[in-house]
Amino acid sequence: MASGLTLKLPVTKDDLDGLALIKNFPDLVEQNIKNLFLTIPGERIMDPTFGVGLPKYLFQQNTKAVYAEIRARADQQVSKYMPFVKINNIVFSSNSIKEPDGFLANPGISDNDHLVGISITYTIVPIKATRTMNL
């Protein structure tokens, strides 16, 4: 019989367990953080405030102000829904973030000027495990 904490998303077949399972706490936390960041508020049934809503920022201006808004929303959501996690850092990477003050956030993530990467470093406080996830 398969034993795991939950299904691994997206759901896929696994020769060992039938369906791929998450079998350790750090991987479960990573999946939950990814879900929290990618869920648009109002999308989750019975909890309209859940989610950072990264997809809604897809066509926003590529500025520090938008990044600050995402960071504030991420901090608020993680403290509410995952209080055992501490976000250490969020780095937005792009080749095309330029503002009058010369701001350029971590250039060089790719050769495509239209891509933005997000790197989230977090600590799972109860087990003192630090991880970095890229979206």
N, CA, C and O atoms as CSV, one atom per row, in Angstrom:
chain,resi,resn,atom,element,x,y,z
A,1,MET,N,N,0.836,-1.186,0.000
A,1,MET,CA,C,0.000,0.000,0.000
A,1,MET,C,C,0.878,1.245,0.000
A,1,MET,O,O,1.884,1.312,0.706
A,2,ALA,N,N,0.494,2.200,-0.778
A,2,ALA,CA,C,1.250,3.436,-0.904
A,2,ALA,C,C,1.118,4.280,0.361
A,2,ALA,O,O,0.054,4.345,0.976
A,3,SER,N,N,2.215,4.918,0.729
A,3,SER,CA,C,2.144,5.834,1.868
A,3,SER,C,C,2.839,7.135,1.486
A,3,SER,O,O,3.963,7.149,0.984
A,4,GLY,N,N,2.148,8.191,1.737
A,4,GLY,CA,C,2.670,9.505,1.436
A,4,GLY,C,C,1.815,10.542,2.122
A,4,GLY,O,O,0.782,10.219,2.709
A,5,LEU,N,N,2.243,11.781,2.050
A,5,LEU,CA,C,1.498,12.860,2.694
A,5,LEU,C,C,0.318,13.321,1.854
A,5,LEU,O,O,-0.755,13.603,2.386
A,6,THR,N,N,0.513,13.396,0.547
A,6,THR,CA,C,-0.552,13.815,-0.363
A,6,THR,C,C,-0.126,13.522,-1.800
A,6,THR,O,O,1.009,13.117,-2.052
A,7,LEU,N,N,-1.046,13.732,-2.733
A,7,LEU,CA,C,-0.712,13.584,-4.138
A,7,LEU,C,C,0.246,14.680,-4.569
A,7,LEU,O,O,0.153,15.816,-4.105
A,8,LYS,N,N,1.157,14.337,-5.448
A,8,LYS,CA,C,2.041,15.324,-6.049
A,8,LYS,C,C,1.304,15.941,-7.235
A,8,LYS,O,O,0.730,15.235,-8.064
A,9,LEU,N,N,1.331,17.260,-7.296
A,9,LEU,CA,C,0.660,17.964,-8.379
A,9,LEU,C,C,1.656,18.422,-9.428
A,9,LEU,O,O,2.743,18.869,-9.062
A,10,PRO,N,N,1.344,18.334,-10.705
A,10,PRO,CA,C,0.133,17.769,-11.274
A,10,PRO,C,C,0.106,16.256,-11.052
A,10,PRO,O,O,1.150,15.613,-10.943
A,11,VAL,N,N,-1.104,15.702,-10.989
A,11,VAL,CA,C,-1.284,14.283,-10.742
A,11,VAL,C,C,-0.715,13.489,-11.917
A,11,VAL,O,O,-1.071,13.712,-13.074
A,12,THR,N,N,0.173,12.561,-11.588
A,12,THR,CA,C,0.790,11.705,-12.608
A,12,THR,C,C,0.850,10.276,-12.078
A,12,THR,O,O,0.792,10.045,-10.870
A,13,LYS,N,N,0.968,9.326,-12.994
A,13,LYS,CA,C,1.111,7.922,-12.609
A,13,LYS,C,C,2.527,7.676,-12.114
A,13,LYS,O,O,3.485,8.323,-12.535
A,14,ASP,N,N,2.619,6.721,-11.207
A,14,ASP,CA,C,3.894,6.342,-10.630
A,14,ASP,C,C,3.913,4.817,-10.549
A,14,ASP,O,O,2.961,4.221,-10.045
A,15,ASP,N,N,4.971,4.175,-11.031
A,15,ASP,CA,C,5.043,2.708,-11.019
A,15,ASP,C,C,5.057,2.147,-9.606
A,15,ASP,O,O,4.573,1.038,-9.380
A,16,LEU,N,N,5.594,2.882,-8.665
A,16,LEU,CA,C,5.706,2.397,-7.291
A,16,LEU,C,C,4.398,2.539,-6.512
A,16,LEU,O,O,3.964,1.595,-5.853
A,17,ASP,N,N,3.769,3.713,-6.585
A,17,ASP,CA,C,2.602,4.004,-5.753
A,17,ASP,C,C,1.281,4.054,-6.514
A,17,ASP,O,O,0.226,4.171,-5.890
A,18,GLY,N,N,1.307,3.971,-7.809
A,18,GLY,CA,C,0.094,4.132,-8.604
A,18,GLY,C,C,-0.049,5.570,-9.067
A,18,GLY,O,O,-0.134,5.839,-10.265
A,19,LEU,N,N,-0.076,6.490,-8.119
A,19,LEU,CA,C,-0.045,7.926,-8.397
A,19,LEU,C,C,1.135,8.507,-7.638
A,19,LEU,O,O,1.457,8.055,-6.539
A,20,ALA,N,N,1.782,9.510,-8.225
A,20,ALA,CA,C,2.944,10.119,-7.574
A,20,ALA,C,C,2.508,10.782,-6.269
A,20,ALA,O,O,1.512,11.505,-6.226
A,21,LEU,N,N,3.269,10.525,-5.211
A,21,LEU,CA,C,2.960,11.058,-3.887
A,21,LEU,C,C,4.101,11.907,-3.363
A,21,LEU,O,O,5.264,11.680,-3.696
A,22,ILE,N,N,3.760,12.881,-2.543
A,22,ILE,CA,C,4.769,13.637,-1.807
A,22,ILE,C,C,4.991,12.882,-0.508
A,22,ILE,O,O,4.047,12.583,0.223
A,23,LYS,N,N,6.251,12.579,-0.231
A,23,LYS,CA,C,6.549,11.718,0.913
A,23,LYS,C,C,7.335,12.400,2.023
A,23,LYS,O,O,7.672,11.766,3.023
A,24,ASN,N,N,7.633,13.699,1.856
A,24,ASN,CA,C,8.341,14.386,2.933
A,24,ASN,C,C,7.790,15.797,3.108
A,24,ASN,O,O,7.224,16.384,2.186
A,25,PHE,N,N,7.970,16.319,4.303
A,25,PHE,CA,C,7.393,17.604,4.666
A,25,PHE,C,C,7.944,18.773,3.846
A,25,PHE,O,O,7.149,19.607,3.413
A,26,PRO,N,N,9.260,18.886,3.605
A,26,PRO,CA,C,9.749,20.017,2.801
A,26,PRO,C,C,9.153,20.063,1.384
A,26,PRO,O,O,8.861,21.147,0.881
A,27,ASP,N,N,8.969,18.916,0.743
A,27,ASP,CA,C,8.360,18.902,-0.591
A,27,ASP,C,C,6.889,19.304,-0.531
A,27,ASP,O,O,6.385,19.964,-1.439
A,28,LEU,N,N,6.203,18.904,0.542
A,28,LEU,CA,C,4.802,19.292,0.728
A,28,LEU,C,C,4.688,20.806,0.904
A,28,LEU,O,O,3.801,21.435,0.327
A,29,VAL,N,N,5.576,21.386,1.694
A,29,VAL,CA,C,5.561,22.836,1.904
A,29,VAL,C,C,5.837,23.558,0.585
A,29,VAL,O,O,5.185,24.558,0.285
A,30,GLU,N,N,6.785,23.071,-0.202
A,30,GLU,CA,C,7.080,23.695,-1.494
A,30,GLU,C,C,5.858,23.669,-2.413
A,30,GLU,O,O,5.541,24.669,-3.058
A,31,GLN,N,N,5.172,22.520,-2.471
A,31,GLN,CA,C,3.976,22.444,-3.299
A,31,GLN,C,C,2.906,23.416,-2.801
A,31,GLN,O,O,2.228,24.054,-3.607
A,32,ASN,N,N,2.751,23.533,-1.494
A,32,ASN,CA,C,1.745,24.440,-0.938
A,32,ASN,C,C,2.097,25.912,-1.182
A,32,ASN,O,O,1.202,26.724,-1.419
A,33,ILE,N,N,3.376,26.264,-1.126
A,33,ILE,CA,C,3.788,27.639,-1.421
A,33,ILE,C,C,3.515,27.953,-2.893
A,33,ILE,O,O,3.008,29.026,-3.221
A,34,LYS,N,N,3.851,27.020,-3.765
A,34,LYS,CA,C,3.586,27.222,-5.198
A,34,LYS,C,C,2.090,27.423,-5.435
A,34,LYS,O,O,1.695,28.306,-6.196
A,35,ASN,N,N,1.262,26.608,-4.789
A,35,ASN,CA,C,-0.186,26.737,-4.902
A,35,ASN,C,C,-0.650,28.096,-4.386
A,35,ASN,O,O,-1.498,28.737,-5.006
A,36,LEU,N,N,-0.102,28.539,-3.255
A,36,LEU,CA,C,-0.468,29.824,-2.666
A,36,LEU,C,C,-0.115,30.982,-3.604
A,36,LEU,O,O,-0.908,31.910,-3.764
A,37,PHE,N,N,1.059,30.935,-4.220
A,37,PHE,CA,C,1.500,32.014,-5.104
A,37,PHE,C,C,0.725,32.042,-6.420
A,37,PHE,O,O,0.474,33.119,-6.962
A,38,LEU,N,N,0.342,30.877,-6.941
A,38,LEU,CA,C,-0.292,30.826,-8.255
A,38,LEU,C,C,-1.822,30.928,-8.211
A,38,LEU,O,O,-2.453,31.105,-9.253
A,39,THR,N,N,-2.425,30.818,-7.024
A,39,THR,CA,C,-3.878,30.922,-6.914
A,39,THR,C,C,-4.296,32.386,-6.883
A,39,THR,O,O,-3.749,33.184,-6.121
A,40,ILE,N,N,-5.267,32.729,-7.714
A,40,ILE,CA,C,-5.798,34.095,-7.770
A,40,ILE,C,C,-6.874,34.228,-6.697
A,40,ILE,O,O,-7.751,33.369,-6.597
A,41,PRO,N,N,-6.822,35.307,-5.882
A,41,PRO,CA,C,-7.870,35.492,-4.875
A,41,PRO,C,C,-9.258,35.416,-5.522
A,41,PRO,O,O,-9.512,36.032,-6.557
A,42,GLY,N,N,-10.146,34.647,-4.889
A,42,GLY,CA,C,-11.476,34.426,-5.422
A,42,GLY,C,C,-11.596,33.112,-6.169
A,42,GLY,O,O,-12.707,32.658,-6.443
A,43,GLU,N,N,-10.482,32.500,-6.502
A,43,GLU,CA,C,-10.472,31.258,-7.271
A,43,GLU,C,C,-10.763,30.039,-6.383
A,43,GLU,O,O,-11.334,29.053,-6.850
A,44,ARG,N,N,-10.379,30.107,-5.135
A,44,ARG,CA,C,-10.568,28.966,-4.231
A,44,ARG,C,C,-11.964,29.011,-3.605
A,44,ARG,O,O,-12.374,30.021,-3.033
A,45,ILE,N,N,-12.664,27.920,-3.725
A,45,ILE,CA,C,-14.023,27.837,-3.200
A,45,ILE,C,C,-13.991,27.962,-1.674
A,45,ILE,O,O,-13.149,27.357,-1.010
A,46,MET,N,N,-14.904,28.741,-1.137
A,46,MET,CA,C,-15.109,28.949,0.296
A,46,MET,C,C,-14.030,29.804,0.969
A,46,MET,O,O,-14.100,30.036,2.176
A,47,ASP,N,N,-13.051,30.268,0.223
A,47,ASP,CA,C,-12.032,31.152,0.798
A,47,ASP,C,C,-11.591,32.157,-0.270
A,47,ASP,O,O,-10.558,31.967,-0.913
A,48,PRO,N,N,-12.368,33.221,-0.457
A,48,PRO,CA,C,-12.085,34.169,-1.536
A,48,PRO,C,C,-10.838,35.022,-1.334
A,48,PRO,O,O,-10.424,35.720,-2.259
A,49,THR,N,N,-10.232,34.985,-0.159
A,49,THR,CA,C,-9.028,35.783,0.068
A,49,THR,C,C,-7.740,34.980,-0.108
A,49,THR,O,O,-6.649,35.544,-0.027
A,50,PHE,N,N,-7.851,33.671,-0.348
A,50,PHE,CA,C,-6.675,32.815,-0.475
A,50,PHE,C,C,-5.934,33.095,-1.768
A,50,PHE,O,O,-6.547,33.172,-2.833
A,51,GLY,N,N,-4.624,33.247,-1.685
A,51,GLY,CA,C,-3.776,33.326,-2.866
A,51,GLY,C,C,-3.080,34.659,-3.061
A,51,GLY,O,O,-3.637,35.722,-2.787
A,52,VAL,N,N,-1.849,34.576,-3.542
A,52,VAL,CA,C,-1.083,35.773,-3.900
A,52,VAL,C,C,-1.562,36.291,-5.244
A,52,VAL,O,O,-1.654,37.503,-5.441
A,53,GLY,N,N,-1.866,35.400,-6.164
A,53,GLY,CA,C,-2.408,35.802,-7.458
A,53,GLY,C,C,-1.377,36.220,-8.483
A,53,GLY,O,O,-1.604,37.179,-9.220
A,54,LEU,N,N,-0.242,35.526,-8.553
A,54,LEU,CA,C,0.779,35.889,-9.549
A,54,LEU,C,C,0.237,36.006,-10.968
A,54,LEU,O,O,0.645,36.918,-11.686
A,55,PRO,N,N,-0.665,35.127,-11.407
A,55,PRO,CA,C,-1.157,35.264,-12.786
A,55,PRO,C,C,-1.804,36.612,-13.080
A,55,PRO,O,O,-1.764,37.062,-14.226
A,56,LYS,N,N,-2.392,37.264,-12.101
A,56,LYS,CA,C,-3.035,38.553,-12.368
A,56,LYS,C,C,-2.011,39.665,-12.620
A,56,LYS,O,O,-2.372,40.753,-13.068
A,57,TYR,N,N,-0.745,39.392,-12.333
A,57,TYR,CA,C,0.307,40.387,-12.560
A,57,TYR,C,C,0.993,40.209,-13.911
A,57,TYR,O,O,1.913,40.960,-14.234
A,58,LEU,N,N,0.564,39.235,-14.701
A,58,LEU,CA,C,1.230,38.943,-15.970
A,58,LEU,C,C,1.344,40.146,-16.897
A,58,LEU,O,O,2.364,40.313,-17.565
A,59,PHE,N,N,0.328,40.974,-16.946
A,59,PHE,CA,C,0.344,42.086,-17.887
A,59,PHE,C,C,0.456,43.440,-17.190
A,59,PHE,O,O,0.112,44.474,-17.762
A,60,GLN,N,N,0.940,43.422,-15.949
A,60,GLN,CA,C,1.207,44.664,-15.226
A,60,GLN,C,C,2.544,45.238,-15.701
A,60,GLN,O,O,3.344,44.552,-16.338
A,61,GLN,N,N,2.760,46.493,-15.378
A,61,GLN,CA,C,4.035,47.120,-15.703
A,61,GLN,C,C,5.165,46.419,-14.957
A,61,GLN,O,O,4.970,45.936,-13.842
A,62,ASN,N,N,6.311,46.365,-15.551
A,62,ASN,CA,C,7.479,45.707,-15.000
A,62,ASN,C,C,8.259,46.720,-14.153
A,62,ASN,O,O,9.291,47.234,-14.585
A,63,THR,N,N,7.753,47.004,-12.933
A,63,THR,CA,C,8.347,48.045,-12.086
A,63,THR,C,C,8.558,47.557,-10.664
A,63,THR,O,O,8.021,46.530,-10.249
A,64,LYS,N,N,9.351,48.318,-9.933
A,64,LYS,CA,C,9.584,48.012,-8.521
A,64,LYS,C,C,8.301,48.095,-7.716
A,64,LYS,O,O,8.122,47.328,-6.770
A,65,ALA,N,N,7.406,49.002,-8.065
A,65,ALA,CA,C,6.149,49.153,-7.324
A,65,ALA,C,C,5.298,47.883,-7.418
A,65,ALA,O,O,4.701,47.469,-6.425
A,66,VAL,N,N,5.236,47.271,-8.581
A,66,VAL,CA,C,4.480,46.025,-8.752
A,66,VAL,C,C,5.150,44.919,-7.947
A,66,VAL,O,O,4.465,44.117,-7.311
A,67,TYR,N,N,6.470,44.866,-7.965
A,67,TYR,CA,C,7.191,43.851,-7.195
A,67,TYR,C,C,6.962,44.042,-5.699
A,67,TYR,O,O,6.829,43.063,-4.966
A,68,ALA,N,N,6.914,45.283,-5.242
A,68,ALA,CA,C,6.647,45.558,-3.828
A,68,ALA,C,C,5.239,45.099,-3.453
A,68,ALA,O,O,5.024,44.584,-2.355
A,69,GLU,N,N,4.289,45.283,-4.357
A,69,GLU,CA,C,2.917,44.834,-4.115
A,69,GLU,C,C,2.854,43.306,-4.021
A,69,GLU,O,O,2.171,42.762,-3.154
A,70,ILE,N,N,3.559,42.627,-4.903
A,70,ILE,CA,C,3.591,41.162,-4.868
A,70,ILE,C,C,4.236,40.699,-3.567
A,70,ILE,O,O,3.734,39.783,-2.915
A,71,ARG,N,N,5.332,41.321,-3.190
A,71,ARG,CA,C,6.039,40.935,-1.953
A,71,ARG,C,C,5.138,41.123,-0.739
A,71,ARG,O,O,5.075,40.250,0.127
A,72,ALA,N,N,4.437,42.260,-0.668
A,72,ALA,CA,C,3.547,42.524,0.471
A,72,ALA,C,C,2.422,41.486,0.519
A,72,ALA,O,O,2.085,40.979,1.589
A,73,ARG,N,N,1.852,41.178,-0.627
A,73,ARG,CA,C,0.781,40.181,-0.687
A,73,ARG,C,C,1.315,38.804,-0.288
A,73,ARG,O,O,0.637,38.063,0.423
A,74,ALA,N,N,2.511,38.459,-0.733
A,74,ALA,CA,C,3.118,37.172,-0.384
A,74,ALA,C,C,3.353,37.073,1.122
A,74,ALA,O,O,3.042,36.050,1.731
A,75,ASP,N,N,3.893,38.114,1.717
A,75,ASP,CA,C,4.137,38.111,3.163
A,75,ASP,C,C,2.835,37.940,3.935
A,75,ASP,O,O,2.772,37.178,4.900
A,76,GLN,N,N,1.797,38.656,3.503
A,76,GLN,CA,C,0.505,38.590,4.180
A,76,GLN,C,C,-0.105,37.196,4.052
A,76,GLN,O,O,-0.609,36.652,5.034
A,77,GLN,N,N,-0.065,36.620,2.866
A,77,GLN,CA,C,-0.667,35.311,2.633
A,77,GLN,C,C,0.081,34.192,3.360
A,77,GLN,O,O,-0.540,33.307,3.948
A,78,VAL,N,N,1.400,34.233,3.320
A,78,VAL,CA,C,2.180,33.197,3.997
A,78,VAL,C,C,1.967,33.274,5.508
A,78,VAL,O,O,1.834,32.239,6.161
A,79,SER,N,N,1.933,34.478,6.070
A,79,SER,CA,C,1.726,34.578,7.516
A,79,SER,C,C,0.328,34.102,7.908
A,79,SER,O,O,0.148,33.595,9.016
A,80,LYS,N,N,-0.653,34.250,7.040
A,80,LYS,CA,C,-2.017,33.813,7.348
A,80,LYS,C,C,-2.200,32.309,7.155
A,80,LYS,O,O,-2.751,31.640,8.029
A,81,TYR,N,N,-1.751,31.777,6.034
A,81,TYR,CA,C,-2.050,30.397,5.679
A,81,TYR,C,C,-0.920,29.408,5.984
A,81,TYR,O,O,-1.161,28.204,6.076
A,82,MET,N,N,0.295,29.904,6.140
A,82,MET,CA,C,1.432,29.028,6.410
A,82,MET,C,C,2.325,29.678,7.470
A,82,MET,O,O,3.478,30.004,7.186
A,83,PRO,N,N,1.809,29.870,8.685
A,83,PRO,CA,C,2.569,30.602,9.703
A,83,PRO,C,C,3.854,29.914,10.142
A,83,PRO,O,O,4.680,30.530,10.816
A,84,PHE,N,N,4.037,28.676,9.783
A,84,PHE,CA,C,5.247,27.932,10.112
A,84,PHE,C,C,6.362,28.170,9.091
A,84,PHE,O,O,7.448,27.603,9.210
A,85,VAL,N,N,6.089,29.011,8.085
A,85,VAL,CA,C,7.066,29.332,7.043
A,85,VAL,C,C,7.451,30.796,7.155
A,85,VAL,O,O,6.596,31.656,7.367
A,86,LYS,N,N,8.733,31.078,7.013
A,86,LYS,CA,C,9.228,32.454,6.995
A,86,LYS,C,C,9.851,32.708,5.630
A,86,LYS,O,O,10.770,32.000,5.219
A,87,ILE,N,N,9.350,33.717,4.932
A,87,ILE,CA,C,9.955,34.083,3.651
A,87,ILE,C,C,11.199,34.916,3.953
A,87,ILE,O,O,11.116,35.973,4.579
A,88,ASN,N,N,12.331,34.432,3.507
A,88,ASN,CA,C,13.599,35.133,3.731
A,88,ASN,C,C,13.853,36.189,2.664
A,88,ASN,O,O,14.323,37.290,2.952
A,89,ASN,N,N,13.529,35.825,1.414
A,89,ASN,CA,C,13.827,36.731,0.311
A,89,ASN,C,C,13.012,36.348,-0.919
A,89,ASN,O,O,12.754,35.172,-1.175
A,90,ILE,N,N,12.621,37.355,-1.660
A,90,ILE,CA,C,12.000,37.152,-2.970
A,90,ILE,C,C,12.797,38.003,-3.945
A,90,ILE,O,O,12.917,39.216,-3.771
A,91,VAL,N,N,13.338,37.363,-4.966
A,91,VAL,CA,C,14.127,38.062,-5.967
A,91,VAL,C,C,13.407,37.968,-7.301
A,91,VAL,O,O,13.082,36.876,-7.768
A,92,PHE,N,N,13.164,39.110,-7.902
A,92,PHE,CA,C,12.553,39.185,-9.224
A,92,PHE,C,C,13.681,39.392,-10.223
A,92,PHE,O,O,14.472,40.325,-10.087
A,93,SER,N,N,13.756,38.537,-11.210
A,93,SER,CA,C,14.838,38.594,-12.186
A,93,SER,C,C,14.292,38.896,-13.563
A,93,SER,O,O,13.346,38.258,-14.024
A,94,SER,N,N,14.900,39.880,-14.222
A,94,SER,CA,C,14.480,40.240,-15.569
A,94,SER,C,C,15.606,40.979,-16.264
A,94,SER,O,O,16.455,41.592,-15.617
A,95,ASN,N,N,15.607,40.918,-17.564
A,95,ASN,CA,C,16.567,41.697,-18.339
A,95,ASN,C,C,16.030,43.066,-18.698
A,95,ASN,O,O,16.764,43.897,-19.233
A,96,SER,N,N,14.756,43.318,-18.411
A,96,SER,CA,C,14.156,44.543,-18.933
A,96,SER,C,C,13.545,45.458,-17.873
A,96,SER,O,O,12.765,46.347,-18.216
A,97,ILE,N,N,13.874,45.269,-16.611
A,97,ILE,CA,C,13.314,46.125,-15.570
A,97,ILE,C,C,14.212,47.346,-15.434
A,97,ILE,O,O,15.257,47.288,-14.786
A,98,LYS,N,N,13.804,48.438,-16.040
A,98,LYS,CA,C,14.592,49.652,-15.978
A,98,LYS,C,C,13.677,50.800,-15.580
A,98,LYS,O,O,12.596,50.968,-16.143
A,99,GLU,N,N,14.111,51.575,-14.619
A,99,GLU,CA,C,13.339,52.724,-14.153
A,99,GLU,C,C,14.246,53.941,-14.156
A,99,GLU,O,O,15.456,53.807,-14.344
A,100,PRO,N,N,13.690,55.117,-13.954
A,100,PRO,CA,C,14.502,56.339,-13.968
A,100,PRO,C,C,15.689,56.313,-13.011
A,100,PRO,O,O,16.717,56.931,-13.285
A,101,ASP,N,N,15.555,55.598,-11.883
A,101,ASP,CA,C,16.662,55.553,-10.928
A,101,ASP,C,C,17.717,54.515,-11.306
A,101,ASP,O,O,18.675,54.300,-10.564
A,102,GLY,N,N,17.537,53.867,-12.475
A,102,GLY,CA,C,18.522,52.910,-12.959
A,102,GLY,C,C,18.346,51.514,-12.416
A,102,GLY,O,O,19.213,50.664,-12.616
A,103,PHE,N,N,17.245,51.253,-11.733
A,103,PHE,CA,C,16.989,49.943,-11.148
A,103,PHE,C,C,16.986,48.874,-12.224
A,103,PHE,O,O,16.305,49.006,-13.241
A,104,LEU,N,N,17.737,47.834,-12.000
A,104,LEU,CA,C,17.749,46.662,-12.880
A,104,LEU,C,C,17.852,45.449,-11.969
A,104,LEU,O,O,18.909,45.202,-11.388
A,105,ALA,N,N,16.778,44.695,-11.836
A,105,ALA,CA,C,16.719,43.593,-10.879
A,105,ALA,C,C,17.386,42.347,-11.432
A,105,ALA,O,O,16.879,41.729,-12.368
A,106,ASN,N,N,18.515,41.979,-10.857
A,106,ASN,CA,C,19.181,40.717,-11.129
A,106,ASN,C,C,19.132,40.328,-12.606
A,106,ASN,O,O,18.501,39.327,-12.945
A,107,PRO,N,N,19.772,41.082,-13.490
A,107,PRO,CA,C,19.704,40.782,-14.920
A,107,PRO,C,C,20.343,39.442,-15.253
A,107,PRO,O,O,21.186,38.937,-14.511
A,108,GLY,N,N,19.936,38.883,-16.367
A,108,GLY,CA,C,20.591,37.696,-16.870
A,108,GLY,C,C,19.882,36.387,-16.632
A,108,GLY,O,O,20.493,35.334,-16.810
A,109,ILE,N,N,18.615,36.397,-16.234
A,109,ILE,CA,C,17.931,35.128,-16.009
A,109,ILE,C,C,17.765,34.348,-17.315
A,109,ILE,O,O,17.791,33.118,-17.312
A,110,SER,N,N,17.598,35.058,-18.419
A,110,SER,CA,C,17.483,34.376,-19.709
A,110,SER,C,C,17.868,35.342,-20.815
A,110,SER,O,O,18.100,36.527,-20.574
A,111,ASP,N,N,17.931,34.821,-22.024
A,111,ASP,CA,C,18.235,35.666,-23.162
A,111,ASP,C,C,17.002,36.390,-23.673
A,111,ASP,O,O,17.111,37.267,-24.530
A,112,ASN,N,N,15.831,36.038,-23.159
A,112,ASN,CA,C,14.584,36.629,-23.604
A,112,ASN,C,C,14.212,37.792,-22.690
A,112,ASN,O,O,13.981,37.588,-21.498
A,113,ASP,N,N,14.151,39.012,-23.231
A,113,ASP,CA,C,13.872,40.200,-22.432
A,113,ASP,C,C,12.456,40.252,-21.887
A,113,ASP,O,O,12.147,41.124,-21.075
A,114,HIS,N,N,11.595,39.350,-22.307
A,114,HIS,CA,C,10.205,39.406,-21.882
A,114,HIS,C,C,9.883,38.420,-20.769
A,114,HIS,O,O,8.717,38.270,-20.405
A,115,LEU,N,N,10.870,37.757,-20.230
A,115,LEU,CA,C,10.655,36.808,-19.152
A,115,LEU,C,C,11.002,37.439,-17.810
A,115,LEU,O,O,11.950,38.217,-17.703
A,116,VAL,N,N,10.229,37.099,-16.796
A,116,VAL,CA,C,10.523,37.507,-15.429
A,116,VAL,C,C,10.535,36.251,-14.585
A,116,VAL,O,O,9.617,35.435,-14.656
A,117,GLY,N,N,11.559,36.102,-13.799
A,117,GLY,CA,C,11.656,34.959,-12.897
A,117,GLY,C,C,11.475,35.415,-11.464
A,117,GLY,O,O,11.803,36.548,-11.109
A,118,ILE,N,N,10.952,34.528,-10.655
A,118,ILE,CA,C,10.787,34.817,-9.239
A,118,ILE,C,C,11.468,33.702,-8.467
A,118,ILE,O,O,11.161,32.525,-8.655
A,119,SER,N,N,12.384,34.074,-7.607
A,119,SER,CA,C,13.083,33.131,-6.757
A,119,SER,C,C,12.683,33.421,-5.314
A,119,SER,O,O,12.890,34.527,-4.816
A,120,ILE,N,N,12.114,32.432,-4.653
A,120,ILE,CA,C,11.612,32.595,-3.290
A,120,ILE,C,C,12.460,31.731,-2.368
A,120,ILE,O,O,12.501,30.510,-2.512
A,121,THR,N,N,13.136,32.373,-1.420
A,121,THR,CA,C,13.894,31.651,-0.410
A,121,THR,C,C,13.094,31.696,0.877
A,121,THR,O,O,12.679,32.767,1.321
A,122,TYR,N,N,12.880,30.546,1.469
A,122,TYR,CA,C,12.042,30.469,2.661
A,122,TYR,C,C,12.617,29.446,3.641
A,122,TYR,O,O,13.406,28.576,3.274
A,123,THR,N,N,12.199,29.579,4.887
A,123,THR,CA,C,12.602,28.648,5.928
A,123,THR,C,C,11.358,28.005,6.518
A,123,THR,O,O,10.388,28.690,6.841
A,124,ILE,N,N,11.393,26.693,6.655
A,124,ILE,CA,C,10.342,25.962,7.357
A,124,ILE,C,C,10.783,25.949,8.818
A,124,ILE,O,O,11.646,25.162,9.209
A,125,VAL,N,N,10.192,26.814,9.606
A,125,VAL,CA,C,10.666,27.094,10.956
A,125,VAL,C,C,10.741,25.863,11.869
A,125,VAL,O,O,11.769,25.683,12.522
A,126,PRO,N,N,9.719,25.010,11.954
A,126,PRO,CA,C,9.795,23.889,12.901
A,126,PRO,C,C,10.956,22.931,12.652
A,126,PRO,O,O,11.493,22.350,13.595
A,127,ILE,N,N,11.341,22.766,11.404
A,127,ILE,CA,C,12.439,21.833,11.116
A,127,ILE,C,C,13.723,22.556,10.700
A,127,ILE,O,O,14.721,21.917,10.364
A,128,LYS,N,N,13.691,23.881,10.727
A,128,LYS,CA,C,14.864,24.713,10.403
A,128,LYS,C,C,15.477,24.357,9.055
A,128,LYS,O,O,16.697,24.270,8.918
A,129,ALA,N,N,14.617,24.154,8.063
A,129,ALA,CA,C,15.068,23.823,6.707
A,129,ALA,C,C,14.845,25.031,5.809
A,129,ALA,O,O,13.740,25.571,5.743
A,130,THR,N,N,15.904,25.454,5.114
A,130,THR,CA,C,15.809,26.579,4.194
A,130,THR,C,C,15.888,26.050,2.765
A,130,THR,O,O,16.730,25.215,2.436
A,131,ARG,N,N,14.992,26.558,1.930
A,131,ARG,CA,C,14.931,26.141,0.531
A,131,ARG,C,C,14.727,27.349,-0.360
A,131,ARG,O,O,14.286,28.406,0.091
A,132,THR,N,N,15.056,27.179,-1.630
A,132,THR,CA,C,14.795,28.197,-2.643
A,132,THR,C,C,13.977,27.549,-3.745
A,132,THR,O,O,14.285,26.454,-4.217
A,133,MET,N,N,12.915,28.263,-4.148
A,133,MET,CA,C,12.029,27.784,-5.198
A,133,MET,C,C,11.990,28.829,-6.300
A,133,MET,O,O,11.914,30.024,-6.012
A,134,ASN,N,N,12.040,28.404,-7.549
A,134,ASN,CA,C,11.972,29.313,-8.693
A,134,ASN,C,C,10.651,29.130,-9.428
A,134,ASN,O,O,10.240,28.011,-9.733
A,135,LEU,N,N,10.001,30.244,-9.702
A,135,LEU,CA,C,8.758,30.214,-10.477
A,135,LEU,C,C,8.982,30.998,-11.766
A,135,LEU,O,O,8.070,31.113,-12.585
